[in-house]
Amino acid sequence: MNRPELGLQQLHAFAVLAEELHFGRAAARLGIAQPPLSQQIRRLEAKVGHPLFHREPGRVSLTAAGEELLPAARRAMAELAAGLHTARRAGAGEAGRLRIGFAGSLALTVLPELLRRYREHRPAVELEIREMTTAPQLAAVQERRIDLGLLREPPETAGLRIETLLTEEFVAVLPAGHPLAGQRIVPLAALAGEPFVLMPRAVAPTVHERILDVCRSAGFTPDLGQQAVEWQTVAALVGAGLGVSLAPAGIRRLRLPGVAYRRITPGTERTRVAACWRSGEEGGPLLAGFLATLRGFTDGGR
């Protein structure tokens, strides 16, 4: 016949009595009367099937069975205390694992400082960071493979909340030897007729379309040439002389040889950076904590 599992309350009473070796002192330490303590010990001994203490007038000592049980009881108490601590921290959004997708260009601007600030306040949270373009990020959020996405120009998507964090100006990306690279500010219309290096529509549909719209607003449709899925690759292909591009201003931090970055006129066109997550889940402690850091960062904390 299987014996019932040992109760944590009984193990705690046993461990305290094993330390005090005195029923009166142990009961006082536990905040209970001596008879209930004696009952708990007897019930525990019944579960073990052997006495745990020698009871002699004026003296209490552990039996061999008690000596063997004591380390296990202490481990159980320590594991319970650790588990309660972790549970409390998880409930407060201070522990657990948060999975975040991000657009590669954000690693050149806001992402490093944002993550640093979050880690300062929640160092016990395990962050799983994945670099992803727009379409894969949206799919990953919908399919619960990531908890939050940080991306550019996200389209409105059923079942997802999207919140704009900031906007960023566009810059012209030119080969260093290009005639327009000698100008401090480049008229956008001057790029008409140039081959463009862009991200493919299939990978970043809204970013791709946004750049086309910016060019159309200047009176031309860009001549699409080479394609690349990362901004660093876009800039490298431009530096190789394969075309020009428009990119978020943060790309200027890529100090690639043979590449020039120039402001454009009109300079009113900007690209949107947003966060997205599954609707109804912003109240979860981990996500809520990250969103609080995010909003504080973009509302003037930079």
C-alpha positions in Angstrom: 0.0 0.0 0.0 1.4 3.4 -1.0 2.0 5.8 1.8 0.7 9.4 1.4 3.1 12.2 0.5 4.7 14.0 3.3 3.1 17.4 4.2 5.3 20.5 3.9 3.8 21.8 7.2 4.8 18.6 9.0 8.3 18.7 7.4 8.7 22.3 8.6 7.6 21.3 12.2 10.0 18.3 12.0 12.9 20.5 10.9 12.4 23.1 13.6 12.1 20.4 16.3 15.3 18.8 14.9 17.1 22.1 15.4 15.7 22.9 18.8 15.5 19.3 20.2 12.9 20.6 22.7 9.2 20.5 22.1 8.5 23.6 24.1 11.0 25.8 22.3 10.1 24.4 18.9 6.4 25.0 19.5 7.1 28.6 20.6 9.2 29.2 17.5 6.4 27.8 15.3 3.8 29.9 17.0 1.7 26.9 18.1 0.9 25.1 21.3 3.0 22.0 22.2 0.2 19.4 21.8 -0.5 20.3 18.1 3.3 20.1 17.4 3.4 16.6 19.0 0.4 15.6 16.8 2.1 16.8 13.7 5.3 14.9 14.5 3.3 11.7 15.3 1.4 12.0 12.0 4.7 12.4 10.1 6.2 9.4 11.9 3.1 7.4 10.9 3.8 8.3 7.3 7.4 7.4 7.5 6.7 4.2 9.4 9.4 4.8 12.0 10.0 7.1 15.0 12.0 10.2 14.1 12.9 11.2 17.6 14.0 9.5 20.8 11.8 10.9 23.6 13.4 10.6 27.0 12.8 12.6 30.1 14.5 16.0 29.6 16.0 14.9 26.3 15.0 14.7 22.7 17.3 13.4 19.9 17.0 12.2 16.3 16.7 8.6 15.4 18.5 7.1 12.5 15.4 7.7 10.4 15.2 11.3 11.6 18.9 11.9 10.7 18.1 10.7 7.1 15.0 12.7 6.7 16.4 16.0 8.0 18.5 17.0 4.9 15.5 16.2 2.6 13.2 18.3 4.8 15.6 21.2 4.7 15.9 20.9 0.9 12.1 20.9 0.6 11.8 24.0 2.7 14.5 25.8 0.7 12.9 24.8 -2.6 9.5 26.0 -1.4 10.9 29.3 -0.3 12.7 29.7 -3.7 9.6 28.8 -5.6 7.5 31.3 -3.7 10.0 34.0 -4.3 10.2 33.2 -8.0 6.4 33.1 -8.2 6.0 36.4 -6.6 8.6 38.0 -8.9 6.9 36.4 -12.0 3.6 37.8 -10.8 5.1 41.2 -10.5 6.7 41.0 -14.0 10.2 40.8 -12.5 11.1 37.2 -13.6 10.3 34.9 -16.4 11.1 34.9 -20.1 10.1 37.6 -22.6 10.5 36.9 -26.4 11.0 40.0 -28.5 11.3 40.4 -32.3 13.0 43.5 -33.7 13.7 45.1 -37.0 17.5 45.0 -37.7 17.7 48.8 -38.2 16.5 49.4 -34.7 19.8 47.9 -33.4 21.4 51.0 -34.9 19.1 53.4 -32.9 16.8 52.8 -30.0 17.1 49.1 -29.3 20.4 48.9 -27.3 19.4 51.7 -24.9 15.9 50.4 -24.5 17.1 46.9 -23.5 19.7 48.4 -21.2 17.0 50.4 -19.3 14.7 47.4 -19.1 17.5 45.2 -17.7 18.3 47.8 -15.1 14.8 47.4 -13.6 14.2 43.7 -14.3 17.5 41.9 -14.3 16.0 38.6 -13.6 13.8 38.5 -16.7 15.3 36.3 -19.4 15.1 38.2 -22.7 15.0 36.2 -26.0 15.8 38.7 -28.8 15.2 37.7 -32.4 16.1 39.9 -35.4 13.2 39.6 -37.9 11.8 41.6 -40.8 8.2 42.9 -40.8 6.2 40.0 -42.2 7.9 37.2 -40.2 7.5 39.3 -37.0 3.8 39.7 -37.5 3.4 36.0 -38.1 5.5 35.2 -35.1 3.4 37.4 -32.8 0.2 35.9 -34.2 1.5 32.3 -33.7 2.8 33.1 -30.2 6.4 32.4 -31.1 7.3 35.9 -29.8 5.5 38.1 -27.3 6.1 41.4 -28.8 7.5 42.8 -32.1 9.4 46.1 -32.7 9.1 46.9 -36.4 8.7 49.5 -39.1 5.5 50.4 -40.9 3.4 47.5 -39.6 0.1 47.1 -41.3 -3.1 46.9 -39.3 -3.5 43.2 -38.6 -6.5 41.4 -37.1 -5.9 40.2 -33.5 -2.9 42.5 -32.9 -2.4 45.8 -31.1 -0.1 48.2 -32.8 1.3 51.3 -31.0 3.5 53.9 -32.7 6.6 54.5 -30.7 8.5 57.1 -32.8 9.0 58.3 -36.3 12.3 58.7 -38.1 13.3 60.7 -41.2 14.5 59.2 -44.4 17.9 59.8 -45.8 19.4 59.1 -49.3 22.0 56.4 -49.4 24.4 57.0 -52.2 27.7 55.7 -53.6 30.4 58.0 -52.2 31.5 58.9 -55.8 28.0 59.8 -56.9 27.6 63.4 -58.1 24.8 64.0 -55.5 27.0 62.9 -52.7 28.8 66.2 -52.8 25.6 68.0 -51.7 24.7 68.4 -48.0 21.0 68.0 -48.8 19.8 66.1 -51.8 16.5 67.0 -53.6 14.5 63.8 -53.6 13.4 64.3 -57.2 17.0 64.2 -58.2 17.0 60.5 -57.6 14.5 59.9 -60.5 16.0 57.6 -63.0 18.5 56.0 -60.6 18.4 52.3 -60.0 17.1 51.6 -56.4 18.3 49.0 -53.9 15.3 48.1 -51.7 14.0 45.4 -49.4 11.8 43.0 -51.3 8.0 43.5 -50.9 7.5 39.9 -49.8 9.8 40.4 -46.8 8.9 44.0 -45.7 5.8 44.9 -47.7 4.9 48.1 -45.8 8.5 49.4 -45.7 8.9 48.7 -49.4 5.6 50.4 -50.3 6.4 53.4 -48.0 9.6 54.1 -49.9 7.7 53.9 -53.2 5.1 56.3 -51.8 7.9 58.8 -50.7 9.3 58.7 -54.2 5.9 59.1 -55.8 5.3 62.1 -53.7 8.4 63.6 -55.3 7.0 62.9 -58.8 8.6 59.7 -59.8 8.4 55.9 -59.4 11.8 54.4 -58.6 13.5 52.1 -60.9 13.8 48.9 -58.9 17.1 47.1 -59.2 18.9 45.0 -56.6 17.1 43.7 -53.5 18.4 42.9 -50.0 16.6 41.8 -46.8 18.8 43.7 -44.3 19.7 47.4 -44.3 23.4 46.7 -43.9 23.2 44.7 -47.1 21.3 47.5 -48.8 24.0 50.0 -47.9 26.8 47.6 -49.0 25.2 47.1 -52.4 24.9 50.9 -52.8 28.6 51.2 -51.8 29.4 48.7 -54.6 27.8 51.0 -57.1 24.7 49.0 -57.8 22.2 51.8 -57.1 20.9 54.3 -54.6 18.4 53.9 -51.8 16.2 55.6 -49.2 16.5 54.4 -45.7 15.7 55.3 -42.1 18.2 57.9 -40.7 19.6 55.4 -38.3 21.4 53.7 -41.1 24.0 56.5 -40.9 25.6 54.6 -38.0 26.7 52.0 -40.5 30.1 53.3 -41.4 30.6 51.4 -44.6 33.4 52.4 -47.1 32.1 53.9 -50.3 28.7 54.9 -48.9 27.4 58.4 -48.3 24.3 59.3 -46.4 22.5 62.6 -47.1 19.4 64.3 -45.9 16.7 64.8 -48.4 14.3 67.6 -49.3 11.5 67.8 -48.8 12.3 66.4 -45.4 8.8 65.9 -44.1 8.6 62.2 -45.1 9.2 59.9 -42.1 9.1 56.2 -41.3 7.1 54.8 -38.4 8.5 52.5 -35.7 5.9 50.6 -33.7 5.4 47.8 -31.2 2.9 45.1 -31.8 1.4 42.4 -29.5 -1.6 40.1 -29.3 -4.8 42.0 -28.4 -5.8 41.6 -24.8 -2.4 40.4 -23.5 -1.0 43.8 -22.5 -2.1 43.2 -18.9 0.3 40.3 -18.5 3.0 41.2 -16.0 6.0 40.6 -18.3 4.6 42.4 -21.3 3.1 45.2 -19.2 6.5 45.8 -17.6 8.2 46.0 -21.0 5.6 48.3 -22.4 6.0 50.7 -19.4 9.7 50.9 -20.1 9.1 51.4 -23.8 6.6 54.2 -23.3 8.8 55.9 -20.8 11.7 55.7 -23.2 9.9 57.1 -26.2 7.9 59.8 -24.2 11.0 61.8 -23.6 13.3 59.6 -21.5 15.9 59.4 -24.2 
